[in-house]
Amino acid sequence: MFYQQSMLTLPRAGNSFLVQAYISEQSLQPLFGLSPLAVLLLGGVCAFVFAYLFTFGVIAVSRKAGWLDVPAERRVHKVPVPRLGGVAIFLAFVITSACLYVTIYGLQQKEVVTYWLFLLASFLIVAVHAYDDVKGLKPLPKLLAQTLSVLIILGPFNGRFNGVLLFGWSNPFRAIHAYGSIPWYRQPELTLFIHQPDITWLAIPAVLFTWFWMVGMMNTVNFIDGLDGLAAGIVAITGIFITIISWTLGQQSIAILAAIFTGATLGFLPHNWNPAKIFMGDTGSQFLGLALAVLSIIGGAKIALALMVLGIPILDVAVVAINRIRRGQHPLHYDKTHLHHRFLATGLSVRQICYVMYGLTIVFGILALGLPRIYKPIGIILVGLTMTGLIVWMDYRQRKRGIRIKLDGPDPMPKTGGTDVSPTEKEVSMARES
């Protein structure tokens, strides 16, 4: 058995991270005598089936209640489309995990506490953004909801952070054989001033870092939700790799939770595949982003994987935000300069763009699993070089076709059910004709 509450050093991990969360390498004993692997597979399948079936119900209820994303100037779809698919994903995850994850014999109390804190934070995110998808909210209330959800996940009570707190990571350049004192940059772990999850002034940098990672991941998934099936597919692939690395590290309970999350996401994908019958909305993208952020922290050794697998979407968000600021615009100003918009201008179809992005996600996921610890930074550099190559190629294609990305966009419209929506094949053909 392997338990440790604050400083997690994984004996077989390529990377380790200092997080406030329990991990375990014990032999779990689920109900009904099922093996951990059987529970993992059962959880993924059940979550898939629930999400797939629940989405039909969400579509029906949304159409009956009139909760539709109505076509408008800044929209590209031509018919009203339901936009609360994230509710189906969330319900499938909650029901499956409550039945299969928390019933596992051998879970530590810390794991159970972290799970319920995550569910409470997720419920807040889903509720606020479901209202946002139906009625519309300004950015500030949504940011406040994101911040409150992070605070809930931290679990600050009884003088400690009882949830998830990221306050350090393993040093890829650490000294293997050290004698006597060694400089800080050769230490096994690099920490943000603290070594225990106590509530002190020194914990502020760690809290801010955790907030930045979680809120950043929520917004990253939200921004890539611009094509039918793009966000759901990329998140599902990332979930698969988190499941694999958790299982190989002996973190069976975390692998089961990640498999349930992946199954719920995949169950929604058939409905969201181009041409989409429903959009996940901010409800779905925010929940998926929060779940990825938490799963990439707990247990350790997954931040580097997330940075590689989601590196291109993360860089895309950063590049777009920086360019908007340089033009004197707000970072959240609407335009069509995201990577998927540039892909559309090259003449690729929506499905072709998804295939390209899925392929890149899989390639970097395999690299993240196979690269030794010392080469992880090289893998992240490769992500940056790939992003640069994509931009150069897309600019060349756009110049060749005479279709340039418009740097500005239409003024934001009052929300009638979401933010950016999924371009369809018809939108692509219209772009070609223009």
Number of C-alpha atoms within 10 A of each C-alpha: 8 13 13 14 15 22 20 24 20 21 11 11 18 22 23 27 28 29 28 29 27 25 26 21 16 15 16 18 16 19 12 6 9 14 13 19 14 13 24 24 15 19 27 26 20 21 31 27 18 21 29 23 15 21 29 17 14 20 22 13 14 20 15 10 8 15 21 23 26 18 15 15 10 17 17 16 21 13 10 17 22 26 31 31 30 29 24 27 31 24 18 29 29 19 15 24 23 14 12 19 23 18 14 17 12 15 21 15 10 16 21 16 18 23 21 16 22 23 20 15 23 25 18 18 24 23 14 19 29 23 16 23 25 21 14 17 16 10 10 9 13 15 13 11 18 26 17 16 24 28 19 23 26 25 19 17 11 9 10 15 23 24 28 32 29 27 27 21 23 22 20 21 14 18 14 9 5 10 7 4 8 12 8 12 13 16 18 18 21 19 18 18 14 18 15 17 26 18 16 10 9 12 20 15 15 20 21 15 16 24 23 14 20 25 19 18 26 24 20 22 28 24 23 21 25 21 26 28 25 25 28 28 24 25 24 24 21 26 27 20 25 28 25 17 19 27 20 14 19 22 24 25 29 24 27 26 27 31 30 32 31 31 30 32 32 27 27 31 27 18 22 24 21 21 19 20 18 29 32 33 27 31 29 30 28 27 27 28 23 27 21 24 22 23 24 24 24 27 27 27 27 25 21 24 25 24 21 28 29 23 24 24 25 20 18 20 22 14 15 19 19 15 15 20 14 11 12 9 14 13 16 12 16 18 19 18 21 18 24 24 17 22 24 25 23 25 19 16 20 26 18 13 20 22 14 13 19 20 14 19 24 18 13 24 22 15 18 25 19 12 14 13 20 14 16 22 14 12 21 21 14 15 21 16 13 15 18 14 12 16 16 12 13 20 19 13 18 19 13 11 13 13 18 15 20 11 12 14 13 12 11 12 11 13 17 18 27 28 24 20 22 24 23 20 18 15 17 19 13 10 14 15 7 8
